Amino acid sequence: MVLSHGADTDGLHTTSLGESGPLVAFCHGLFGQGKNWTTIAKGLAADHRVLLVDMPDHGRSAWTDRFDYVEVADRVAALFSADDPVALVGHSMGGKAAMVLALRHPELVERLCVVDIAPVDYEARGEFGGYIAAMQALDLTTLQQRRDADAALADAVPSPTVRSFLLQNLRRSGPPDAATWAWQPNLDLLGRDLPALGGWPEDALAGHPPYPGRTLWIAGEESAYVEPHYADEMARWFPRYRKVTIKGAGHWVHSEQPDVFLQVLRTFLVAR
């Protein structure tokens, strides 16, 4: 297995695994990074070329001045070629970006897997604004160790699992005697544009036909992001979809049930 890093088109940082086989790419959700998919990627790398993308304003990718799903989708689309169409997997925010990409550039997407999100406009999720406020309130100038940040976030983010996920975005750089801490995501932009993150660009997609390729929805049984009444919108945009619900998983399906998720995804990737 070969693993390599690089800044590709338009400032998007990517990680590549695998040397042969069909191309599979992963788009992470809010506060995520491409490396969050490493376990799943390693499980595919023997038979696939895998690309993990740091989405704009996240990880090691460049920051922008606004969040717009069409702009995000088009930037990610520039990584791919119609001569080598991709099996595209997207979770949450990355799932919406992947859906928009497939609708705008169907020739680039051989098949699509959407993880625990639907093509609908969600009402504001207050917990995400709370996470951003808590991260911004942390005094990084006095921070000594990562565990101090964990303790400082405990009241605002009681879940150890969520705190651990958020703290993956805290990066230390510089010489040991003068290292500084910084958040990798563009928190100011993400906080300001949360309505756009929760939305769906219906007007921008007007006139685009449904995506003609195979589409798999993977939902967490304990998640409320893919409700039964969203089925009409899912079918309107992605008529060849089927849905799999994974037991014992919430919104972060691939992290909570990685073995089952990988099995479901593998089956989908070889389906004919």
C-alpha positions in Angstrom: 0.0 0.0 0.0 1.3 3.4 -1.0 0.3 6.5 1.0 1.1 10.0 -0.2 0.0 13.5 0.6 -0.2 16.6 -1.6 -1.9 19.9 -2.4 -3.9 19.2 -5.6 -6.2 21.5 -7.6 -7.2 24.8 -6.1 -5.6 24.3 -2.7 -7.3 21.1 -1.7 -5.1 18.8 0.3 -5.4 15.1 -0.4 -4.1 11.8 0.8 -3.8 8.8 -1.6 -3.7 5.1 -0.8 -3.5 2.1 -3.1 -1.9 1.7 -6.4 -4.4 -0.1 -8.7 -8.1 -0.6 -9.2 -11.0 1.7 -9.5 -10.8 5.2 -8.0 -12.7 5.9 -4.8 -12.8 9.3 -3.1 -14.1 10.4 0.3 -15.5 13.8 1.3 -15.7 14.3 5.1 -18.3 16.2 7.1 -18.2 19.4 9.2 -15.1 19.6 11.5 -13.7 16.6 9.8 -10.6 15.9 7.8 -9.7 13.4 5.0 -7.7 11.4 7.5 -10.9 10.6 9.4 -11.5 8.0 6.6 -8.1 6.3 7.0 -9.4 3.1 8.5 -12.0 2.6 5.8 -9.5 3.6 3.1 -7.0 1.0 4.3 -9.7 -1.6 4.1 -10.2 -0.7 0.4 -6.6 0.1 -0.7 -5.7 -3.5 -1.8 -8.3 -3.3 -4.6 -8.8 0.4 -5.2 -7.0 3.7 -5.6 -8.3 5.8 -2.7 -8.3 9.6 -2.4 -9.1 11.3 0.9 -10.0 14.9 0.5 -9.6 17.7 3.0 -12.7 19.8 2.1 -12.3 23.6 1.8 -11.8 25.5 5.1 -10.9 22.2 6.8 -7.8 20.2 7.5 -4.8 21.3 5.4 -6.9 22.7 2.6 -7.0 26.4 1.9 -9.5 28.8 3.5 -12.2 30.6 1.4 -14.3 33.7 2.0 -17.7 32.0 2.0 -19.4 28.6 2.1 -21.4 27.6 -1.0 -22.1 24.0 -1.9 -21.9 24.6 -5.6 -18.5 26.2 -5.3 -17.3 23.4 -3.0 -18.6 20.7 -5.4 -16.9 22.3 -8.4 -13.6 22.6 -6.6 -13.7 19.0 -5.6 -14.8 18.0 -9.2 -11.6 19.5 -10.5 -9.7 16.6 -8.9 -11.4 14.1 -11.2 -11.6 13.2 -14.9 -14.3 11.7 -17.1 -11.6 9.3 -18.4 -11.3 7.9 -14.9 -14.7 8.4 -13.2 -14.8 8.1 -9.4 -16.9 6.2 -6.9 -17.7 9.2 -4.6 -18.4 8.8 -0.9 -19.6 11.8 1.2 -20.6 12.1 4.8 -22.9 14.8 6.1 -21.5 18.2 4.7 -19.3 16.1 2.4 -22.4 14.1 1.4 -24.2 17.2 0.3 -21.2 18.4 -1.6 -20.9 14.9 -3.3 -24.5 15.0 -4.3 -24.2 18.4 -5.8 -21.0 17.3 -7.6 -22.8 14.2 -9.1 -25.7 16.3 -10.2 -23.5 19.0 -11.9 -20.8 16.7 -13.2 -22.4 13.2 -13.7 -19.7 12.2 -16.2 -17.1 12.3 -13.4 -19.0 10.1 -10.9 -19.3 6.4 -11.7 -21.4 5.8 -8.6 -22.3 7.7 -5.4 -22.5 6.8 -1.8 -24.2 9.3 0.6 -23.6 8.8 4.3 -26.3 10.0 6.8 -27.5 13.2 5.1 -30.3 14.0 2.7 -30.8 16.5 -0.2 -32.9 18.8 2.0 -32.7 22.1 3.9 -32.2 21.2 7.6 -33.2 23.6 10.3 -30.3 25.1 12.2 -28.6 22.5 14.4 -27.8 24.5 17.5 -25.1 22.0 18.7 -22.8 22.9 15.8 -23.0 26.6 16.6 -22.2 25.7 20.2 -19.2 23.7 19.2 -17.8 26.5 17.2 -18.4 29.0 20.0 -16.6 26.7 22.5 -13.7 26.2 20.2 -13.3 29.9 19.5 -13.5 30.7 23.3 -10.5 28.5 24.0 -7.5 30.6 24.8 -4.8 29.0 22.6 -2.1 31.4 23.7 -2.0 29.9 27.2 -2.6 26.3 26.2 0.2 24.0 27.2 -1.1 20.5 26.3 -3.9 19.0 24.3 -5.4 17.5 27.5 -5.8 21.0 28.8 -7.9 21.9 25.8 -10.0 18.8 26.5 -10.6 19.9 30.0 -11.5 23.4 28.9 -14.1 22.2 26.5 -15.7 19.7 28.9 -18.5 21.9 30.1 -19.6 23.1 26.6 -19.0 19.7 24.9 -19.9 17.0 27.5 -19.4 14.1 25.2 -15.8 12.7 25.3 -16.3 11.3 21.8 -17.3 14.6 20.3 -14.5 16.5 22.2 -12.0 14.0 20.8 -13.3 14.5 17.3 -13.2 18.3 17.6 -9.7 18.3 19.1 -8.3 16.4 16.1 -8.6 19.9 14.5 -6.2 21.5 17.0 -2.7 21.6 15.5 0.6 22.6 17.1 3.4 24.0 14.9 6.8 25.7 15.4 9.9 24.8 17.4 9.4 23.0 20.7 10.3 26.0 22.7 8.0 28.4 20.9 5.3 26.1 19.4 1.8 27.7 18.9 -1.6 26.1 18.7 -4.2 26.9 16.0 -7.5 25.5 14.8 -7.3 24.0 11.3 -10.9 24.8 10.3 -12.0 28.3 9.3 -14.2 28.7 12.4 -15.2 32.3 11.7 -16.5 31.3 8.2 -18.2 28.1 9.4 -20.0 29.8 12.2 -21.2 32.7 10.0 -22.3 30.4 7.2 -24.0 27.6 9.3 -27.3 28.2 7.5 -25.7 27.5 4.1 -24.0 24.4 5.6 -27.4 23.1 6.7 -29.2 24.1 3.5 -29.6 22.6 0.0 -28.9 24.7 -3.1 -32.2 24.0 -4.8 -32.2 27.2 -6.9 -28.7 26.6 -8.1 -29.6 23.1 -9.2 -32.7 24.1 -11.1 -32.6 22.6 -14.6 -30.1 19.9 -13.7 -31.5 16.4 -14.5 -31.4 13.7 -11.8 -28.1 11.8 -11.4 -28.4 8.7 -13.5 -25.8 6.5 -11.7 -26.1 4.0 -8.9 -26.5 5.6 -5.6 -26.3 4.1 -2.1 -27.6 5.8 1.0 -26.0 4.6 4.3 -27.8 5.8 7.4 -27.3 5.3 11.1 -30.2 3.7 12.9 -29.8 6.1 15.8 -29.5 9.2 13.6 -32.2 11.6 12.7 -30.6 12.9 9.5 -32.3 10.6 7.0 -35.9 10.6 7.9 -38.5 8.5 6.0 -40.2 11.6 4.7 -37.0 12.6 2.9 -37.4 9.7 0.5 -39.3 11.7 -2.1 -36.5 14.2 -2.4 -33.9 11.4 -2.5 -35.7 9.7 -5.3 -36.3 12.9 -7.2 -32.6 13.7 -7.5 -31.2 10.1 -7.3 -33.8 7.7 -8.8 -31.5 4.7 -8.8 -30.8 4.9 -5.0 -31.2 2.2 -2.4 -30.8 2.7 1.3 -29.0 0.7 4.0 -29.5 1.4 7.7 -26.7 0.3 10.0 -27.8 -0.7 13.5 -26.0 0.6 16.5 -24.8 3.7 14.7 -25.6 7.4 14.9 -24.6 10.2 12.6 -20.9 9.2 12.4 -21.7 5.8 11.0 -18.3 5.0 9.6 -16.6 5.7 12.9 -19.2 4.0 15.1 -19.6 0.8 13.1 -16.5 0.7 10.8 -16.5 -3.0 10.0 -20.2 -3.1 9.0 -19.8 0.1 7.1 -16.8 -1.2 5.2 -18.7 -4.4 4.3 -21.7 -2.5 3.0 -19.4 -0.1 1.0 -17.4 -3.0 -0.5 -20.5 -4.7 -1.7 -21.7 -1.5 -3.3 -18.4 -0.8 -5.1 -18.5 -4.0 -7.0 -22.2 -4.1 -7.7 -23.1 -4.4 -11.4 
